[in-house]
Amino acid sequence: MEQMDDKIAENRSNEDAREDEQDDRMKTFIFKGEGHTLGNALRTLILKNPDVIFCGYTIPHPSENKLHLRIESKEMSAADALREGLEQLQSLSDHVLETFETAVADFKSKQMET
């Protein structure tokens, strides 16, 4: 779990917001070193927020190792919507890891019994 926290902290240092946009409710965030795995997961979770009007991502070019994530919302800032999405993704990842580790432990204990 700490590895995921370290990865998110590392990625935050790799995150930029395009400064040419004046409205805090509409921003494009650029993640360096990320691709479709993070983009699709974040887009899906952020779109579940009822305040979010639009969320989509692009990989500008296959040779560029960047993810552009666009968020537009009604009232909340795009940064807050991103923060909520990242927190939900962290929680979901923790749950999946915990469930997997429990299943592996159960499997190993059953193997020892036979």
ABEGO torsion letter per residue (X at the ends): XAAAAAAAAAAAAABBBBAABABAABBBBBBBGBBAAAAAAAAAAAAABAABABBBBBBABAABBBBBBBBBBAABBAAAAAAAAAAAAAAAAAAAAAAAAAAAAAAAAAAAAX
